[in-house]
Amino acid sequence: MTNKTKNILFGIGFILVLVLCYQLAISKTLVLKNEYNALSQQEALFENTPKQISLLKQKQKYYDSLLNKYQIKGSSLQNGLLKTINAFADSSNIKVVGFLEPHIIEQNDLKVNTFQFTLEGDYNAILKLIHKLEQDTKFGEITNLHFERKKNFRTGKHFLQASVLLKSFG
């Protein structure tokens, strides 16, 4: 064999050895490196979880103490309405998403309170709550009930929200 042929065979052999090294070792190393980076990012996200949980528990205790301290015993229509809604929501599959401050209007020496709240849950359960508010209690009348189907893009599930306006006189 001549030197030229030996050099060509040596070059081809070297290229084959490089391809084999990449296939057998380097590619697996790169995959493991990418997996390691992803796991490191997840670890950084979960690193402060116990501290955040303890802070949230402290906030919950503080807010619970405020609720117990300022609870008004049946003197406020708004508090009574909120208690009734929460009691019904606890017994059924409804969540109270929002409860806004009442809108107060005085017309001809008559005070009109309009309460706006948003419910999330099953259609039948929401209708049962609305029926209970109008028929079984004396909080007022439902002037507007707006159902809206929404999608939680994080989970991909649809849910039903109802915005309610309740008008009370007095």
N, C-alpha and C positions, 0 to 999 in steps of 0.2 A: 504494500500500500504506500501510496505517496503521501507526502506531508499535506498536500491540498485535500486529499480524501479524508485523512485523519482529522484535519481541522473541521471539515464539513460534518463528519460524524460526531465529533466532539460538540460542535454547536447545536446539532439536532438533539443529541443526548442531553445537553445542558437545558435546552428548552423543555424537553420532556420531563426532566427532573423538576424544573420550576413549576410546571403544570401540575405534576403529582403532589408537590409540596403544598401548592395552593389548595388543591382539592382535599387533601388529607388533613391538613393542619390549619392553614391560614383562614380558610372560609369558615371553619367551625369556631375559630377564635373570634372572628368578626361578629358572628351571630351571637356568641356568648357575651361579647362586649356590648352589643346593642341591648340584649336582655338585661345585663347588669345596669346599664344607664337607665332603662325604664324602671327597674326595681328601685334604684336609688331615688328617682323622682317620686315614686310612690311612698317610699320611706320618709322623705322630707315632708310630704303632705300629712302623714299620720304621726309624725314625731311629736307634735304639740297636742294631740288629741286628749290625753289625760288632763292636761292643764286646762284646756278649753271646757272639758266636761265639768271639772270642779268649779270653774268660774260660772258656768251656766246654772249649776245647782245652787250656788250662792245667790245668784240673781233671782232664781225661782223662789227661794226662801224669803228674800227681801220683798219681792212683789206679792207673795202670798201674805206676808205680814201686813203690807199696805192694804191689801184687799180686806183682810179681817179687821183692820183698824178703822177704815172708812166705810164699812158696810152700813148702809142706811136701812133701817127696819121698816119696810113697807111704806115709807113716806114719799118716795119718788116713783112716778109712773114709769120713767125710763128704767130704773133699777128693777121694778116688778116685771116689766116686759122682758128685760134681758134675762132675769132669773127664769122666767117661764120658757123662753126660747132655749136657754142652756139646759134646763131640766129635760125638755123634750128631745133635744139634740143628743143628750147623754143616753137616753133610752132607745134612740133609733140611730140610723146610720146617716146622720147629718152633721156637718161641720159649720160653725158660724165663722165665716171668713172675714166679715167686716160689720161693724156696728157704728154708724156715724152719729155725731151729736145731733139732737133734734133741731129741726128748722121751725122757729116760732113766728107766727103771724098773728097780729091782733086786728080783727075786723069787727066793727060795730059792737064794741065792748065784749067781744068773744075771742078767746085765746085759742088758736089752732096750732097744735104741735104735729109735726110730720116727722116720723122716725124712718130712717133708711137703714136697712141692713141687708147683707148678702149671705146666702146660704149655699152650701155645696153638698150634694148627695144624690140620693135616689129620688126620682120624680114623685113616686107615690108617698114617700115619707115627707117630702116638702109639702105636698098637697094636704096631708094630714095635719101638719103643723099650721098651715094657713087656715084650714078649717077650724082647728082648735082656737086659734087667735081670734077669729071672727065670731064663732058661735059660742064657745065655752067661756070665754073671758070677756071683760068689758074694757079692753084697751082701746078700741076704736074699730075703724073699718079699713080694709085693704083697698087703697086707691089705685095701686099699680103693682103688677106682678109680671116680671120679665124674665123668661127662661133663656139661657144661652148655653149652647154646647161648646165646650172648649177642649183643647188638646194640650196635654202635658208633653212637651217636646222631649223632655229628658227621658220619660218612661215610654212615650208613644201611646199612652192611653187617653181615652176621652172621658170627660166628666161633665156633669151638669151643674150650672150655677144659676141661682135665682136671685134677682134683685127685687126687694120688696119695699114698697112705700106704705106706711100705716099712718092714717090720719086720726088724730084724737082731738076732741073738743073739751075745753074746760080749763 
